[in-house]
Amino acid sequence: MKLVLTILISLVVAVGLGLLAAQDSGYVVLAWESYRVRLPLLMFVMVLFLGFMLLYLATNLVVGIFRAPRRLKAWREASGEKRAHQSTMLGYAGLIEGDWPKAEKSLLKKLSYNRTPLMNYLGAAYAAHQQGSPDRRNRYLDKALENHPDQQLAVNLTRARLLFQGGEFSESKACLETLRQYRPRNVSVVRLLMDVYRELGDWPSLMQVLPVAAKLKALPEEELLLCEQVAFDNMMGSPALLQGDSGKPSDTWNSLPKGKKRDPQLVASYVHRLVRAGQHKEAEKILRSVLNRQFDNDLIYLYGNIHSPFLSYQIELAESFLKKHPDNADLLHSLAKLHRLNNDFKQSREFFERAIAAGARTEVNLDYAGLLEQMGDTDQALSFMKKGAASLVPDTGTASPETREGEWVLLEGDPEKTKEIMPVVR
């Protein structure tokens, strides 16, 4: 567009000068000492124009010569950046395709022209890691940190992930704990640290980081609760992880926050450990404290299995819940077991029958059978024992009265006849 406009202006000026020269050409006299030169006006204008053009071209030539090195450098940089971009694209294509050697080689090309070498170094580190070369992986990560010291979180988080994937859990833990010192609320750091603690079995450290994970909503609430339960169970199973060789589950329990000591699942897990260790007195104390604050079916059921020296107090506490929970099957089952321990068989039998009517757990049949046998009612005891045993055995698809043709049935009645097997024919 500029060229067209320049040509049009030049034509207009030329036509104007031509018309002017046709009317009165005029002349120009140039004098210098004794010399005089007389030129037509039109020719003088043309000489001035040609001189200007020559001066302009000469100036551009000189300036171009001086600017040539800088322009050559800019051209080389532009060409290098273009090639670096192409190499980066090929490198990431290799990462996606799983061609690790190609990815590593491509990502490391033309890095001096690359405006984002951080991504190339991280990608190359991942490719080297996939090829089982930790030395090259670490070298690329160090280069990334050297070129981008302000991106310490991104580089070291990548390092920790790769160490975790490679099974180097202790090294990953050290890296993540260093990151957490200056980025304590980073969700990615906390989540990966939880995974590392689980792999290492460092349950006390996991319990310490769980409240932070809950505040940051690093995981769904259900997963956090499950993780907490697993950590606590393992801590109780291996208390030496927390308190050396003392082996006291109470030390682990006392290390928990007060709020966690009211969690029904954690309480049940702790009480189970105490019962297996024979510490019924401590177990009763814990259950009594929690049940006085909140009623829970699993805990009241577990309360019936406690053989503490305060049996009368146990019965008194359990019966105090009957006002609000008169038909609770777990409560009735526990009262039946507690009265049996207290040798009050009549009351125990009454509570067993109420518990069965209320739909108690399957264990109630075996417990009731034990009471009946203790009372001398062997026939009924055998009947409930069979029910209890049947409830514990999974259904294997025994034939119903509406047995299909070709199926086999077991004859009942005479024990000798029960050995006979015959097909059903309709």
Secondary structure, 3 states (H helix, E strand, C coil): CHHHHHHHHHHHHHHHHHHHHHHCCCEEEEEECCEEEEEEHHHHHHHHHHHHHHHHHHHHHHHHHHHHHHHHHHHHHHHHHHHHHHHHHHHHHHHHHCCHHHHHHHHCCCHHHCCCHHHHHHHHHHHHHHCCCHHHHHHHHHHHHHHCHHHHHHHHHHHHHHHHHCCCHHHHHHHHHHHHHHCCCCHHHHHHHHHHHHHHCCHHHHHHHHHHHHHHCCCCHHHHHHHHHHHHHHHHHCCHHHHCCCCCHHHHHHCCCCCHHHCHHHHHHHHHHHHHCCCHHHHHHHHHHHHHHCCCHHHHHHHCCCCCCCHHHHHHHHHHCCCCCCCCHHHHHHHHHHHHHCCCHHHHHHHHHHHHHCCCCCHHHHHHHHHHHHHCCHHHHHHHHHHHHHHHCCCCCCCCCCCCCCCEEECCCCCCHHHCEEECCC
